[in-house]
C-alpha cells in the first residue's frame, strides 16, 4: 500500500494527514499537537505515565515539548491520522485574546459526534485544497482545536504539571539557546548541562519540572524543528540537510526524521510543496 501524506499550512501551524506504518519512539514537538485517529490499525500512545488508546471517541492532545510515543496494536496495515501542530505564536495570540490558557489538561481528548464531524469536514478540505479557500481550512482548524481543548478541560484531571510558568529558569533558557545555536552539531546532553553549570541530574530535573520532558527528547525536537524548517523553506538536497544537521549519513537522518514524524523527509517535502498526491488509504 502506498504511503499517503497531505499537508496544509496556515497561521495556526500545520495540519497533516499521514499513515503510520511503524511505532514512533518517545519524542516531542515545538508545537502543541492534536492527533485524531481516522482508521486502519488500532494504536495507542504514552504521555508520561498516562496511556491513551486512540478510537473514534478519543484523540491525543499534547502540549509543547511534552514527551509522547506511538505504538501500533496490530500489524495488519497502517494507522491513518489527522494531526494538528499548533504554533506558539498562534497560541499566544489566542491566549491574549481570550484570557484562556489553551492547554490540554489531560492527554486523552474525548470526541463527541459534533467534534468528530468537524474532524471529517476538515479532512475533506485538506485532501482537496484546490476546492476550498485557505481561510476556510484555517477556520475549520480553529473550530476543531477550540472544541478539543474545551473537551480536554471538561475531562477533568490534569495529565501532568499545570501550564508552565511564563519565565523559564535562566539556565534552562541558556541551554535551549545553546541547542538552537548548535543544532548542526551532535552534542551530548551531558555537555550541554556542563555548559550551563548543572549536574546531569539537576539538568534532567529542570527539564522535567518546567517542560515536562527530558533534555534528550527536547534536543531531538529542536533538531526536528530545524529539519522541518529547511525542508519547507529551502531547496537544499536532502543529503545537504542531513550533513548540515550533524548526521553522518542521509540514511541516519531519514530514520531519525521518520521515527519522530512518522513520514520520510522526502515525502514531507513533496507534500509541503504541493506535489504529493492527496490520497487516503487504510480507512475502513
NORNORNOR-V470469 format. One record per residue. N is the residue number from 0. RES is the residue in one letter. D_FIRST is the distance of its C-alpha to the first C-alpha in whole Angstrom. Layout:
# NORNORNOR-V470469
((N/RES/D_FIRST) (N/RES/D_FIRST))
This chain:
# NORNORNOR-V470469
((0/X/0) (1/X/4) (2/X/6) (3/X/9) (4/X/12) (5/X/16) (6/X/19) (7/X/23) (8/X/26) (9/X/29) (10/X/33) (11/X/31) (12/X/29) (13/X/25) (14/X/22) (15/X/19) (16/X/16) (17/X/13) (18/X/10) (19/X/12) (20/X/10) (21/X/14) (22/X/17) (23/X/19) (24/X/23) (25/X/26) (26/X/26) (27/X/28) (28/X/28) (29/X/31) (30/X/30) (31/X/30) (32/X/27) (33/X/26) (34/X/22) (35/X/21) (36/X/18) (37/X/17) (38/X/15) (39/X/12) (40/X/13) (41/X/17) (42/X/18) (43/X/22) (44/X/24) (45/X/27) (46/X/30) (47/X/33) (48/X/34) (49/X/32) (50/X/29) (51/X/27) (52/X/24) (53/X/22) (54/X/22) (55/X/23) (56/X/27) (57/X/26) (58/X/25) (59/X/26) (60/X/28) (61/X/29) (62/X/32) (63/X/33) (64/X/32) (65/X/32) (66/X/30) (67/X/27) (68/X/24) (69/X/20) (70/X/19) (71/X/17) (72/X/19) (73/X/16) (74/X/13) (75/X/11) (76/X/8) (77/X/9) (78/X/12) (79/X/12) (80/X/16) (81/X/18) (82/X/21) (83/X/24) (84/X/26) (85/X/29) (86/X/32) (87/X/35) (88/X/37) (89/X/36) (90/X/37) (91/X/40) (92/X/41) (93/X/40) (94/X/42) (95/X/45) (96/X/45) (97/X/44) (98/X/46) (99/X/43) (100/X/41) (101/X/38) (102/X/37) (103/X/34) (104/X/37) (105/X/34) (106/X/31) (107/X/30) (108/X/30) (109/X/30) (110/X/29) (111/X/31) (112/X/30) (113/X/31) (114/X/29) (115/X/26) (116/X/27) (117/X/27) (118/X/24) (119/X/22) (120/X/25) (121/X/24) (122/X/20) (123/X/21) (124/X/23) (125/X/21) (126/X/18) (127/X/21) (128/X/23) (129/X/25) (130/X/26) (131/X/28) (132/X/30) (133/X/30) (134/X/33) (135/X/31) (136/X/28) (137/X/30) (138/X/32) (139/X/29) (140/X/28) (141/X/32) (142/X/32) (143/X/29) (144/X/31) (145/X/34) (146/X/33) (147/X/31) (148/X/34) (149/X/37) (150/X/35) (151/X/34) (152/X/38) (153/X/39) (154/X/37) (155/X/40) (156/X/40) (157/X/39) (158/X/36) (159/X/38) (160/X/41) (161/X/42) (162/X/41) (163/X/42) (164/X/46) (165/X/46) (166/X/47) (167/X/46) (168/X/48) (169/X/49) (170/X/48) (171/X/44) (172/X/44) (173/X/46) (174/X/43) (175/X/40) (176/X/42) (177/X/42) (178/X/38) (179/X/38) (180/X/40) (181/X/39) (182/X/35) (183/X/35) (184/X/37) (185/X/35) (186/X/38) (187/X/38) (188/X/39) (189/X/42) (190/X/43) (191/X/43) (192/X/45) (193/X/47) (194/X/47) (195/X/48) (196/X/51) (197/X/49) (198/X/48) (199/X/45) (200/X/45) (201/X/47) (202/X/44) (203/X/41) (204/X/44) (205/X/44) (206/X/40) (207/X/40) (208/X/43) (209/X/42) (210/X/38) (211/X/37) (212/X/35) (213/X/36) (214/X/37) (215/X/34) (216/X/31) (217/X/33) (218/X/33) (219/X/30) (220/X/29) (221/X/32) (222/X/30) (223/X/26) (224/X/29) (225/X/30) (226/X/27) (227/X/25) (228/X/29) (229/X/28) (230/X/25) (231/X/26) (232/X/29) (233/X/30) (234/X/29) (235/X/29) (236/X/27) (237/X/24) (238/X/27) (239/X/30) (240/X/28) (241/X/27) (242/X/31) (243/X/33) (244/X/31) (245/X/33) (246/X/30) (247/X/30) (248/X/27) (249/X/24) (250/X/22) (251/X/24) (252/X/24) (253/X/20) (254/X/20) (255/X/22) (256/X/21) (257/X/17) (258/X/19) (259/X/21) (260/X/19) (261/X/16) (262/X/14) (263/X/15) (264/X/19) (265/X/18) (266/X/15) (267/X/18) (268/X/20) (269/X/18) (270/X/18) (271/X/21) (272/X/23) (273/X/21) (274/X/19) (275/X/15) (276/X/14) (277/X/14) (278/X/12) (279/X/11) (280/X/8) (281/X/8) (282/X/12) (283/X/14))
